[in-house]
Amino acid sequence: MSEDKELDETTDDISDKEFEDLQNAYDKVMKSKIERDQERAENDSNRIETKVEKDQEQANNDSGRIETLENEKSDLKDKMLRLQADNQNLLRQKEKQMNNEINKNKYDLLKEFIIIYENLIRAENSFSKNDNVDTSGIELIRKDMEKILSKNNITPIDDIIGKPFDSQIHDGVSVVYDDSVDDEAFPNGIITEEVSKGYYAEKRILKPSKVIVSKKKN
């Protein structure tokens, strides 16, 4: 009872003005605290917003770098593919050149071989007219040479007598003018004699046939 009485006496001792001053001071303290809290909250918000912006900027930069790296990767892949294609083309060209060179050397050698073969045939034909000469050895050599020609797909150009002259496969060594030749059917002349046999190497002309041509004189 004594304590409640003392509190009532203390409250009674504070005047209305003093109470108002205390209330104002309290309000000012609370207002200041609220303002500090608001300022702290705004600062925190600004820091968070700034961090978000930086993170977003970093993310955009990273995205840009990733896109740049992807483009560089794609460009590098294209360059590698082009380089591989160029290398393959170069290899094919080199291989083709080598094959052409090999074939050229092969066909040049076969041309020389054919000259020897034809000389052998002429010798065989000449010796066969003499009953005292045994041509069996020459015949064996000729047949062996013919096997070599066949193995290399070398075939003679046959059945040309009476055919139109074709400068692609025939070599005209002489021309005999004959008004009886039909110049409409044979504008370039007609083959009347084979001087030297020609040969195919697969589908190409290895050696043209040397021929005598008859044609109508213009």
JOUR-V946749 format. One record per backbone hydrogen bond with DSSP energy under -1.0 kcal/mol. NH is the residue of the N-H (numbers start at 1). CO is the residue of the C=O. E is the energy in kcal/mol with one decimal. If there is no record, write none. Layout:
nh:NH co:CO e:E
nh:NH co:CO e:E
//
This chain:
nh:5 co:1 e:-1.6
nh:6 co:2 e:-1.7
nh:7 co:3 e:-2.2
nh:8 co:4 e:-2.1
nh:9 co:5 e:-1.7
nh:10 co:6 e:-1.8
nh:11 co:7 e:-2.5
nh:12 co:8 e:-2.1
nh:13 co:9 e:-1.1
nh:19 co:15 e:-2.4
nh:20 co:16 e:-2.5
nh:21 co:17 e:-2.6
nh:22 co:18 e:-2.7
nh:23 co:19 e:-2.6
nh:24 co:20 e:-2.6
nh:25 co:21 e:-2.6
nh:26 co:22 e:-2.5
nh:27 co:23 e:-2.7
nh:28 co:24 e:-2.7
nh:29 co:25 e:-2.5
nh:30 co:26 e:-2.8
nh:31 co:27 e:-3.0
nh:32 co:28 e:-2.7
nh:33 co:29 e:-2.3
nh:34 co:30 e:-3.0
nh:35 co:31 e:-2.9
nh:36 co:32 e:-2.6
nh:37 co:33 e:-2.9
nh:38 co:34 e:-3.0
nh:39 co:35 e:-3.0
nh:40 co:36 e:-2.9
nh:41 co:37 e:-2.6
nh:42 co:38 e:-3.1
nh:43 co:39 e:-2.9
nh:44 co:40 e:-2.8
nh:45 co:41 e:-2.9
nh:46 co:42 e:-3.2
nh:47 co:43 e:-2.9
nh:48 co:44 e:-2.8
nh:49 co:45 e:-3.0
nh:50 co:46 e:-3.0
nh:51 co:47 e:-2.6
nh:52 co:48 e:-2.8
nh:53 co:49 e:-2.7
nh:54 co:50 e:-2.7
nh:55 co:51 e:-3.2
nh:56 co:52 e:-2.9
nh:57 co:53 e:-2.9
nh:58 co:54 e:-3.2
nh:59 co:55 e:-2.7
nh:60 co:56 e:-2.8
nh:61 co:57 e:-2.9
nh:62 co:58 e:-3.2
nh:63 co:59 e:-2.9
nh:64 co:60 e:-2.7
nh:65 co:61 e:-2.9
nh:66 co:62 e:-2.9
nh:67 co:63 e:-2.6
nh:68 co:64 e:-2.6
nh:69 co:65 e:-3.0
nh:70 co:66 e:-2.6
nh:71 co:67 e:-2.5
nh:72 co:68 e:-2.8
nh:73 co:69 e:-2.7
nh:74 co:70 e:-2.6
nh:75 co:71 e:-2.9
nh:76 co:72 e:-2.7
nh:77 co:73 e:-2.4
nh:78 co:74 e:-2.4
nh:79 co:75 e:-2.5
nh:80 co:76 e:-2.5
nh:81 co:77 e:-2.5
nh:82 co:78 e:-2.7
nh:83 co:79 e:-2.7
nh:84 co:80 e:-2.7
nh:85 co:81 e:-2.6
nh:86 co:82 e:-2.8
nh:87 co:83 e:-2.7
nh:88 co:84 e:-2.6
nh:89 co:85 e:-2.7
nh:90 co:86 e:-2.6
nh:91 co:87 e:-2.7
nh:92 co:88 e:-2.6
nh:93 co:89 e:-2.7
nh:94 co:90 e:-2.8
nh:95 co:91 e:-2.9
nh:96 co:92 e:-2.8
nh:97 co:93 e:-2.9
nh:98 co:94 e:-2.7
nh:99 co:95 e:-2.8
nh:100 co:96 e:-2.8
nh:101 co:97 e:-2.6
nh:102 co:98 e:-2.9
nh:103 co:99 e:-3.1
nh:104 co:100 e:-2.6
nh:105 co:101 e:-2.6
nh:106 co:102 e:-2.7
nh:107 co:103 e:-3.3
nh:108 co:104 e:-2.7
nh:109 co:105 e:-2.1
nh:110 co:106 e:-2.3
nh:111 co:107 e:-2.3
nh:112 co:108 e:-1.7
nh:113 co:109 e:-2.2
nh:114 co:110 e:-2.6
nh:115 co:111 e:-1.8
nh:116 co:112 e:-1.8
nh:117 co:113 e:-2.6
nh:118 co:114 e:-3.1
nh:119 co:115 e:-2.2
nh:120 co:116 e:-2.2
nh:121 co:117 e:-2.0
nh:122 co:118 e:-2.4
nh:123 co:119 e:-2.2
nh:124 co:120 e:-2.7
nh:125 co:121 e:-2.8
nh:126 co:122 e:-2.2
nh:127 co:123 e:-2.9
nh:128 co:124 e:-2.2
nh:130 co:127 e:-1.6
nh:133 co:130 e:-1.7
nh:139 co:135 e:-2.5
nh:140 co:136 e:-2.0
nh:141 co:137 e:-2.0
nh:142 co:138 e:-2.8
nh:143 co:139 e:-2.4
nh:144 co:140 e:-2.1
nh:145 co:141 e:-2.3
nh:146 co:142 e:-2.3
nh:147 co:143 e:-1.8
nh:148 co:144 e:-1.7
nh:149 co:145 e:-2.2
nh:150 co:146 e:-2.5
nh:151 co:147 e:-2.5
nh:152 co:148 e:-1.3
nh:153 co:150 e:-1.8
nh:154 co:149 e:-3.0
nh:155 co:200 e:-1.8
nh:157 co:198 e:-2.8
nh:162 co:191 e:-3.2
nh:163 co:160 e:-2.1
nh:165 co:189 e:-2.2
nh:169 co:166 e:-1.4
nh:170 co:166 e:-2.5
nh:171 co:209 e:-4.0
nh:173 co:211 e:-2.7
nh:176 co:213 e:-3.6
nh:178 co:215 e:-2.5
nh:181 co:178 e:-1.7
nh:186 co:182 e:-2.6
nh:189 co:186 e:-1.3
nh:190 co:214 e:-3.3
nh:191 co:163 e:-2.5
nh:192 co:212 e:-2.4
nh:193 co:212 e:-1.3
nh:195 co:210 e:-2.6
nh:196 co:210 e:-1.9
nh:199 co:207 e:-2.7
nh:200 co:155 e:-3.6
nh:201 co:204 e:-3.1
nh:202 co:153 e:-2.4
nh:204 co:201 e:-1.9
nh:206 co:199 e:-2.0
nh:207 co:199 e:-2.0
nh:209 co:169 e:-2.3
nh:210 co:196 e:-2.2
nh:211 co:171 e:-2.3
nh:212 co:193 e:-2.6
nh:213 co:174 e:-2.7
nh:214 co:190 e:-3.1
nh:215 co:176 e:-1.8
//
